[in-house]
Amino acid sequence: MINTEAESWVIGGVLNNPESICRLRLFLSAKDFVDPVHARIFATVAKLYDQGIPLDLTTIYSSLKEEESIMVARYLYEDIPTDRSLEYWGKLVRKQSLQRQLKEVVMDEEIDLKKVEPIIHELSTINNSSDLYRSLDEIPPLTEEPETRIQTGFVKLDQYVRFGLGHLMVIGGKTGEGKTSLGLGILYHISKERPVGVISIEMTAEEVRERIKNSFDTPPPNFFVADPPALSTLELKHICRTMKVENGVAVVLVDYLQLMREKEDFRSRHLEVSHIIRRIKEIAKELKMAMIVISQLSRDIDYRGEGSSPSLSDLKESGDIEYAADSILFIHQPRKEEKDYRGEDTKFLIIAKNRWGRTGRIQVSWQGFKTRFGSYDKEGNQISDGIDC
């Protein structure tokens, strides 16, 4: 009995990341699939890619003629291998195809060596395991080199959180707490050393420009803005890749998560947001970019009473945000009657998740007239020039 599990993983991966068809086709074709439905789905995605048609699930489903193919595609869509392991499964499908071809040639009464040799050669060059895992001795250590570590501009925050290429940071807070201001402030500091980008669904590019102009005394040197009317993960990846290739952008701020929508249908908004945040993390790793994503919090936090500060359970619409993010920051402004209240010009950054170290709270200044955050020095004095401390 032929095992088509690897084929299922490949098709599921392609449906979740249709652009992966580009590199899979370097060694794989529809003829390598045993299951005819798998072959049709792969061929359909490849054909759409060749025609330059946007690769989203709605388009793929509408291009599949048979109801059986559509049903299988919807089922396999739930199986999501990582972008790294997808190539492993693709090579395994190709390897199995070559083994079938070799068996057919050998079973002929007259063996044609001209057919056997290229098959054996390709089989010997396919190395599945190295694409899926490596020996510990082969893995380079983490480094603190400038190109891998990114400073946010908040000294205390950088002491807590290791932020770098391939990482996902989520900034959460209630409406009006300053989530976008914090994200733009971090980008402003980073832009002094390397190019950064903002992808804003909420504000126009002109509004982003005005916001930055009002918040900071000097214009940022390497700052790029995209303001799409709607944003899916496929469009996000395209914008990020273009920013990186054309301008060397290393860090991107997405404002904000709950405004993103996928073009295909999901059974619930919870599943859709879960899919989106996982894809954002995959995009960060694949493109080797650092991602900062703004996220709304549930309104339930307003009804928990005095002394309530945000927690991971308050992230709106999906618990997967907690699992996908490398670090999660909450902005918290205590009420006047609370003991932590330090005045209207003081807020706290709550490090609720930190994959690389401890969690905790950091006191920051809020300069409302500039809509920007600042820091305090060791003596508790507010730094007047923003976050460079």
N, C-alpha and C positions, 0 to 999 in steps of 0.2 A: 504493500500500500504506500502510495506516494504522500510524503509529508509536505503540506503547503503552508505550515505555520509561518515560515520565513516570508513567504509571499504576502500573507496577511499583514505582517508587521510593515513591510515595504509600502503596501497600498495605504495602510492607516497613516504612516508617516507622510506620504506624499499628499494625502488629503488634508492633513493638518498644516503642512508646509509645502504648498504646490511648487514654489520656486526651487525646491530640492530636485525637481525633475531634471534641471539643467545639468547637475553634476552626476546624477544617477545614470543618465543616458550616455555618459562617457564609456560605460562598460556594460550597460543593461538595456535590453529591448523587450517589447511585448512578447516576442517569440520565446523568451526565456521562462515564461510563466506556464505552469501546467494547467492551472485552473483558468478556463476560458473567460470567466467573469473578471478575474484579476487582470488578465491580459487586456480585456476591453477597457477597463478603467485606466490602466497605465497608458494604453495607446491614445485614449481620449485626452488625457492630460497633456501628453507629449504633442498631440496635434494642435491643441489650443495654444501651447507654448510656441510652437513653430509659427502659428498665425499671428502671434503678438496680441492675443486676446487676454485681458486681465484674468488671472487665475484665482478665482474664489469659488467657494463650494456651490453657490447658486448657479454659476455658469457651468461648472462641471456636471452638476446633477441634471441640468436642462439639456446638456449635450449627450448624456447617456440615454440611448433610445429604449433599452429594455428595462422593464420594471424591476427585474431581478437584479440587474447591475446597480440600480439606484438603491435598492434595499440593502445590498451587500456593502455599498459605499457608505451608507449611513451607519451601518453597524461597525464597520472597520474604523470609521472616523474616531470612535471612542478609544481605540488603541493608539497611544501616542508614544513612540520611541523617541529618545532624545535625538537631537540633530546629529550627534556624534555616532550613536549606535545605528542610525538609519543606514549609513553607508555600509556598516557591517552586515546588516540583513540583506541589503542589495547585493553585496558580493557573494553572500551565501546562496541567494537565488541563482546568480550567474554560475556559481560553482556546481550546483546541482544540475543546471541545464547542460553544462559541459560534460558532466559525468554521464548523463543520459545520451548525449551525442556520441561519446566514446563507446558506450555499450552498444549502440546501434551499429557503429562502424566495425567493431570487433566481431559482432555476430554475423557479419556478411561472410560468405564463403571465401571471397577473395578480398583480403584486407588491403585497403588503399593507404599506404604509408603517408602519402601527401595530405590525406585528411586527418590521419592520426597525430602526426607530429605537431601541428599548430594547436590542437586541442590539449595535448599533454603539456606543451610549453605554457599555454595560458593557465592551465590548472596549477602548474608549479609556481607561477608568479602571483597567484591570488593568496593573500595572507590575511585571513579573517581576524585572527585573534589580536594582532597588533592594532587593529582599528577599534577594538572594544576595550582592551585593558593593556597595562604596561607593568613591567617589573618595578618595584619600589626604587631600585638602583638607577633605573632609566628616567625617573621623574625628577626634573630640576627643582631645587628648593625655592620657596617663596623669597622674593627679594624686596628690599626697601629702596630700589632704584627709583629716581624721579619719574621715569616713564610709566611705572607700574602703580605707584602710590599717588593718590590725589588728595590734596589738602583742601578742606572746606572753607578755611579762613577763620573758623572758630577753634582756637587752640585747645580748649578743654574738650570739645567734641572730637577733635582729631586724636586726642589722647585716649579716648574711649573706642572710637570706631575706625576700623581699617577700611577705607573706601578706595576702590581702584577699578581698573578696566575689567569689564565682565561682571561687575557688581550691580546690584539693584537696591537702591535706597527708596523707601516710601516715606513721605511726609504727610501726616494726618492731622486733622484738626477740625473743629467746628467752623461753620460759616463765619467769616469775618475775623478769624484768629490770626491771619497772616501767613497762610500756607504758601501762597504764590510769592509773597514778599521774601520769605525765607529761602525758597528755591531760587529766586532771581538773585538774592544776595550771595548765595553759595556760588552760582554760576559767574557772577560778576568777579568774585575773587579768583576763580579758576581761570577766567578769560585772560588774566594778566600773564598766565604762563602757557596756556594752550587754547585752541579754538573750542567754543561751546555752542550749543544750539538749543533753542526753545521751540517746542511744537505745541502751540496753544489752540485749543478748540474753543475756549471760552472767550478769549480776547482776539481782536484783529492785530495784525502786525503793527499798525500805527499806534494802537493802544499799548502794546508791549513797549514800543519805542518811547512813548510818552511816560510810561511808568518808570522805566529805567532812567530816563532823563531827569525826572523829578526826584528820584531816590538817591542818585549818586552824582558827585560833583564833576567827575570826568567821564566821558563816554568810554565804554569797554572796547578794547582793541580788536577782539576776535569773537564777535557775537553775531549769530545767525538766527533768523526767525522764520518759522513756517506757521501759517494760520489756516489749515484746511477747514472747510465747512463741516466736514465729518471725518472720522478717523477710525479705520480698522487696523488690525495688527499687520495685515499685508501692506497697507499704505504706510504704516509707521516704519516698517522695515525698509521700504523703498526710500522714504525720506531720510532715514538715518544713514543708509548706505550711501546715498548721494551726497549728503553733508560730509561724510567721512572721506569719500573718494575725491571730491572736488575741493574741499576746504580743510581736510584733516581734523574735523570735529571729533573730539574724544569723549565729551560728556553731553548728554541730552536731557533736558527737562520736559516732561509730558504733563500738561495742565489741561484737564485732569482725568483720572482713570474712569470715573463714573459717566463721563460724556462719550467714551469710546463705544463703538457698536460694531459688531461683526455683520457681514452681509448675509450669512446663512442663518437659518432658524435654529434656536436652542429651546429646549423644553422649559427652561426657566431663566430668569435674569441671573440667578446665582451661578448656574452652570456657565453662562456666557462670560461673566466677570472672572470666574475661575480660569476659564480658557484664556482670556485676554492677559491676565497677570502672568500665567505660566509662559505664554508666548513672548511676553516682554522680557522675561528672564532669559529665555532661549536666545532672543535677538541680541541681548547684551553680551552673552557668552560667544555667540557665533561671530558677531562683528567686532568683538573685543572693545566694546564701548562701555562707559559707565552710564547708568540710567537713573534718573531721579523722577519719581512718579508722585504726583499730588493725589491724595485720596480724601474723600469726604468721610466723616464719621456719622454713625447712626444718631438720629435725633433723640434716642432713648436716654442718652447721657444727660440731657437737660432735665430729666425727671428723677434723677437718682438722689438729689438732695445735696446739702451742704458738704463740701470737702471732696466731691467727686472729681477725679481726674481721669483722663482717657486711659483705656486699656486695650489690649489686642482684640478683645471681644467686641469692641465698638466699631471696628472697621466695617464699613458699609458694604453689604451685598455679597461678601464672600470671605469665608475663613481661609481660602487658599492664598490670600494676600500675605497672611502671616507666614505661610510655609515657603512661598516663593522668594520673599524679600531677604536680602542679606542683613539689612538694618532697617528699623522702623523708628521714626521720630514722631512724637506728638508735641504739639504746641499747647501749653496750658496757661491760662490766666486765672489765678485764684480770685474768688469774690472778696469784696471789701471786708466781710465779716469773718473770713477765714484767717487762721493764724499765719499761713504762708503768704498772705497778701503783702506786697512790697511797694504798692503804688501802681498807677496806670502805666508807668514807663518801665515796668519790669514784668517779664514773663519767664516761663520755664520750658526748656526742651527736655522732654521725657524720652530717654532711650529705652524703648519698650522691648526691642529685640536687637541683638548684636551677635551675629554669627562668629565674630572674631574676638569677643571679649565680654566685659561686664556690662550690665545695664545700670541706669541711674538717672539723676536729674542734673541739669545744667542751668544756672541762672543767666539770662540774657536780657539786654536792654531792648526796649521797643520805642523807636523814634517815630511816633505817630505822624508828625508833620512831614516826615520824609518817607513814610511807609516802608521802613527798613529796620532790620535787627542789628544790634551791636553787641559788644562784649564788655565785661567788667575786668579790670586789672586785679592783681592780687590783693590790693587794699580795698577793693570793693568800689572803686571809682569807675564811672562809665567812660568807655573809650569814645571819644567824640567823632572819630573818623570812620565809624562803621565797624566792620568785622576784622580788619587787619590789626591783630593784637599779638 
